[in-house]
Amino acid sequence: MTINCKGKLIDFHRPKIMGIVNLTTDSFYSGSRFADSGEAILLETVAKMLADGADFIDIGAYSTRPGADDVPLEVEKQRVVAAVATLCSEFPDLLISVDTFRAAVADAALAEGAALINDVTAGLGDNDMFHVVANQQVPYIMMHMRGTPKTMTQLNQYNDLTGEILLYFSERIAAARALGINDLILDPGFGFAKNIEQNFALLRHFADFKIAGLPLLAGISRKSMIYKTLETTAEHALNGTTFLHAFALQGGANILRVHDVKEAVEAVRLFEKFSAAH
């Protein structure tokens, strides 16, 4: 499987690492917030992620933690566009993923040099999103969720968790393909309209999503399924994150979206060594 990022073919023979940069003061993990840090800190942070082995940098300015408040369109757009422009100027070969459900933000970021779009609503949050992605012909990450960050914790009733998510993806994939979107990546959406038990069931059945024949992204880094189970905080959830990354990789994850790049790269290296052993 390959995707085309700015004319460069990215293959998933080896799992890739996507480093998280939140341009918001409202993300659930304080270590990833860079809304008011300034250009120098942003550049330093991304430089370290790249040195540690990140393949992509995922930039977002709209918090999607449970209960998060809405962010005005112009605020999100200004933060994302400024960051993308700064990073593309400093790191010309950088592959930036923009975490947004708003077509206007996606379009503006792509114009500044972003390489792919990461949409937690799979196009349902903005009817123009698929058209922007199709026109720009960029890879598109579609995630499963229900409701909004304000309402999603109450929308976690499923008769067949995996089956219902696969049905959701089949419908969204068909809609994207109908508009000519070629490169799709699936994210089952850990923590989005799923409780802790459902998140672990999702991880246990992660390999079931390979039936779609598309690259899979796992976003479990420092999430509440880890820190609430361990009765700690997101700030102390790195060990648990690395442990669960092994199961995501075993289930066929092609991209790990992470706060801690170095540790995720090490997890991939150890997993590859383990997989190659006879």
Disulfide bonds with the S-S distance in Angstrom:
none
